Amino acid sequence: MNGKITVLYAEDNSGTASLIKMMLERNSFVVTVEPDGERAIERYRAGVPDLLLLDIEMPGKSGLEVVSVIRRENRLLPIVLFSSFVDPAIELEAIHLGADDCIRKDCPPELFIAKLHNILRRVYNKQSPSVYQLSEVTEFNSRTCALLIDGRPVKLKTKEAELLKLLCTRMNDWAEKEYLIMGLWGRASLYKERVLRKLVSALRNRLSEDKTVQISNKYGEAYSLVSELIR
């Protein structure tokens, strides 16, 4: 992309909005802030930004409702939910509606900026929000379930592809087992925890040709897809 990146940020907390706007503008973004979902949609229709950043709980329309409205009109615009919410059900609904990523407000600033740049590279270099660049040689298309390592296709089973997509939305951040289990099967159980561990092991094997991409484990409570592209 050429020039500065334009961001439309919908946030009803004026203090948070000012801090995030300042941080983004220090990193060469141009930020427009709207205080609610309805006005964010109006502003979007007046001029499409490079990236849409949304809080979840807002007056007028929630972040989830904004995602639903804008995804019907634009399939390529990068949409990121940025919220203190940690409820897996809400995050999974956002992904189902078409959000490209869900970033929590306690995310370290450097990782937050890196994630935004990675999302923009993914969309504008590949012209598809479904393509995740995991490393210099590995990419994953969550829509077609195609995993390519050094140009060679790696066959994934259905649940392996679903798990990889969930991990991609939290790349370089922790994805709790409850979030992964709910995303894969709809509800948590001890049985599913065992299946999840086996599924993670199988996915590690699929990715093993690329040593720069790893799935880290936090005592079996959370997993993280670690990519050197996001630092």
Secondary structure, DSSP 8 states (H G I E B T S, - for coil): --S-EEEEEE-S-HHHHHHHHHHHHHTTEEEEEESSHHHHHHHHHHS--SEEEE-SS-SSS-HHHHHHHHHHH-SSS-EEEEES---HHHHHHHHHHT-SEEEETTS-HHHHHHHHHHHHHHHHHHS-TTEEE-SSSEEEETTTTEEEETTEEE---HHHHHHHHHHHHTTTS-EEHHHHHHHHHSS--HHHHHHHHHHHHHHHHHHTT-TTEEEEEETTTEEEEEETT--
